[in-house]
Amino acid sequence: MRRTGFVTLTILSLGVAGYALVAYGLLPLGAVVHPDMRPTFEAHSRLTLYVHVFAAALALALGPFQFVARLRSRLPALHRGSGRLYLGVGVGLGGLAGLVVAFNAFGGPVARVGFACLAVSWLVTGFNAYRAIRAGDVALHRRWMVRNFALTLAAVTLRLWLPGLVALGIPMDVAYPLIAWLCWVPNLILAERLFNRREPLRARPTPASGSG
């Protein structure tokens, strides 16, 4: 990835993570939610919602730095430790809580299935990334991490799609089911086409004790 693109993704990731911390940590629950969504939003379990939001924010904050080659080579212990936090807490807890939240998502069955598929895909790609690095397959681990972080970025792209569709005058009950799929499917396609196709499929297995 070119430096400008990486810096942009990092800023967006940290920005959305910071927004989540402020919106859900300092403001009343639901204060920043669109009025049409508030009744559905308030029906969620607070514990599940908070676990999902804060775990996903952690994944957003740590994710970009897992791809910095200089950090991986100079500080491998830090890379492994932050990778464990990213996959175990951010993706693991965030994905499981997100799957529960998806079943009560605003937007009806289309939105609920979209967000549920996102949560399952996030968990599966994270597990595959962990399994690959435990087997010492660094190249395969990187491929799965690219896919996984593309799904993590759904939290960013959702917040780009939403105001855009609303600005076009599309009602929220129509826009949100679309966003439930648009926030992650294009991300995954772009990650596969732009990054993973350039990586070798396999690398010689090397001993590894961490993840990320």
C-alpha positions as a printed Julia matrix, in Angstrom:
212×3 Matrix{Float64}:
   0.0     0.0    0.0
   1.31    3.45  -0.84
   2.23    5.65   2.1
  -0.51    8.21   1.39
  -3.19    5.51   1.35
  -1.85    3.93   4.51
  -1.74    7.26   6.33
  -5.3     8.01   5.23
  -6.55    4.63   6.47
  -4.72    5.11   9.76
  -6.21    8.55  10.33
  -9.7     7.3    9.51
  -9.29    4.26  11.76
  -8.02    6.28  14.7
 -10.66    8.95  14.08
 -13.56    6.49  14.18
 -12.04    4.72  17.21
 -11.8     8.06  19.02
 -15.33    8.97  17.98
 -16.61    5.68  19.42
 -14.84    6.28  22.72
 -16.36    9.75  23.03
 -19.84    8.91  21.72
 -20.27    5.79  23.84
 -17.97    6.52  26.75
 -18.81   10.15  27.52
 -22.24   10.83  26.02
 -25.61    9.3   26.97
 -26.28    6.04  25.15
 -27.95    6.76  21.82
 -27.13   10.46  21.82
 -25.49   10.33  18.38
 -27.89    7.85  16.79
 -30.26    8.93  14.01
 -33.75    9.52  15.49
 -35.3     6.84  13.26
 -32.89    4.27  14.69
 -33.17    5.21  18.36
 -36.03    2.87  19.41
 -34.28   -0.15  17.89
 -30.95    0.98  19.27
 -32.28    1.31  22.79
 -33.62   -2.25  22.65
 -30.07   -3.65  22.54
 -28.44   -5.09  25.62
 -26.2    -2.32  26.93
 -23.45   -4.73  27.93
 -23.35   -6.4   24.52
 -23.42   -3.07  22.74
 -20.61   -1.61  24.82
 -18.47   -4.73  24.39
 -18.94   -4.57  20.63
 -18.24   -0.84  20.36
 -15.15   -0.7   22.57
 -13.64   -3.96  21.31
 -14.11   -2.83  17.71
 -12.55    0.54  18.6
  -9.52   -1.31  19.94
  -9.26   -3.26  16.68
  -9.46   -0.04  14.69
  -6.74    1.58  16.81
  -4.34   -1.38  16.64
  -5.06   -2.69  13.15
  -3.08   -0.28  10.97
   0.12   -0.78  12.95
   0.05   -4.55  12.4
   1.0    -3.81   8.79
   4.03   -1.6    9.52
   7.01   -3.7    8.43
   9.5    -1.66  10.43
   7.63   -2.29  13.66
   7.35   -6.01  12.9
  11.08   -6.33  12.3
  12.38   -4.05  15.05
   9.82   -4.81  17.77
   8.53   -8.34  17.11
   7.37   -8.81  20.72
   5.26   -5.65  20.47
   3.84   -6.85  17.16
   2.89  -10.22  18.65
   1.4    -8.67  21.79
  -0.68   -6.1   19.93
  -1.7    -8.84  17.48
  -3.06  -10.93  20.32
  -5.05   -7.94  21.59
  -6.29   -7.17  18.1
  -7.44  -10.71  17.35
  -8.41  -11.88  20.83
 -10.14   -8.81  22.23
 -10.88   -6.62  19.23
 -12.0    -9.24  16.73
 -12.92  -12.07  19.1
 -15.02  -10.23  21.65
 -16.07   -7.52  19.2
 -17.19  -10.05  16.61
 -19.16  -12.21  19.03
 -20.89   -9.18  20.53
 -21.47   -7.8   17.02
 -23.19  -11.02  16.02
 -25.6   -10.65  18.93
 -26.18   -6.97  18.13
 -26.86   -7.84  14.47
 -29.97   -9.83  15.37
 -31.65   -6.63  16.59
 -30.21   -4.23  14.02
 -32.31   -1.44  12.56
 -33.38   -1.98   8.96
 -35.21   -5.3    9.09
 -34.07   -8.74   7.9
 -31.82   -7.46   5.1
 -29.8    -5.32   7.49
 -29.7    -8.02  10.15
 -28.41  -10.65   7.75
 -25.86   -8.2    6.36
 -24.42   -7.32   9.77
 -24.55  -10.96  10.9
 -22.55  -12.0    7.82
 -20.07   -9.23   8.58
 -19.63  -10.46  12.17
 -19.18  -14.09  11.09
 -16.72  -13.12   8.34
 -14.75  -10.99  10.81
 -14.5   -13.9   13.25
 -13.61  -16.47  10.59
 -10.9   -14.37   8.94
  -9.45  -13.55  12.35
  -9.37  -17.21  13.34
  -7.74  -18.17  10.04
  -5.1   -15.45  10.48
  -4.31  -16.76  13.96
  -4.19  -20.38  12.81
  -1.85  -19.49   9.94
   0.68  -17.7   12.15
   0.59  -20.5   14.71
   1.51  -22.85  11.86
   4.38  -20.54  10.9
   2.86  -19.58   7.53
   3.61  -15.87   7.47
   2.41  -15.2    3.92
  -0.95  -16.87   4.49
  -1.27  -15.06   7.82
  -0.8   -11.73   6.06
  -3.42  -12.57   3.46
  -5.98  -13.36   6.14
  -5.03  -10.26   8.12
  -5.59   -8.1    5.04
  -9.06   -9.59   4.68
  -9.75   -9.22   8.38
  -8.69   -5.59   8.58
 -10.76   -4.81   5.47
 -13.74   -6.03   7.52
 -12.61   -4.03  10.57
 -12.75   -0.96   8.34
 -16.49   -1.53   7.92
 -16.81    0.74  10.96
 -15.18    3.48   8.89
 -16.92    2.91   5.57
 -20.32    2.67   7.26
 -19.78    6.23   8.47
 -18.84    7.33   4.96
 -21.79    5.67   3.24
 -24.42    6.76   5.75
 -24.21   10.55   5.39
 -23.79   10.17   1.64
 -27.0     8.22   1.17
 -28.89   10.44   3.61
 -27.66   13.53   1.71
 -29.15   12.02  -1.45
 -32.53   12.01   0.27
 -32.77    8.23   0.69
 -34.94    7.38   3.72
 -33.08    5.77   6.59
 -35.18    2.6    6.48
 -34.06    2.13   2.85
 -30.46    3.35   3.24
 -29.5     1.3    6.27
 -30.18   -2.17   4.79
 -28.0    -1.15   1.84
 -25.27    0.09   4.16
 -25.31   -3.2    6.07
 -23.77   -4.75   2.95
 -22.01   -1.77   1.36
 -19.93   -1.14   4.47
 -17.99   -4.39   4.11
 -18.49   -6.29   0.84
 -16.67   -3.7   -1.35
 -13.89   -3.53   1.27
 -13.32   -7.26   1.01
 -13.36   -7.22  -2.79
 -10.86   -4.34  -2.94
  -8.58   -5.99  -0.39
  -8.51   -9.16  -2.46
  -7.97   -7.43  -5.79
  -5.49   -4.74  -4.73
  -3.4    -6.48  -2.08
  -3.78  -10.22  -1.77
  -3.37  -10.93  -5.47
   0.14   -9.47  -5.25
   1.22  -11.61  -2.31
   2.67  -15.12  -2.75
   0.21  -17.74  -1.59
   2.62  -19.59   0.67
   5.85  -18.89   2.48
   8.2   -21.31   4.13
   6.82  -22.0    7.61
   8.81  -20.42  10.42
   8.36  -20.91  14.14
   5.95  -18.36  15.57
   4.48  -17.89  19.01
   2.17  -14.97  18.44
  -0.34  -13.43  16.14
  -1.01  -10.24  14.25
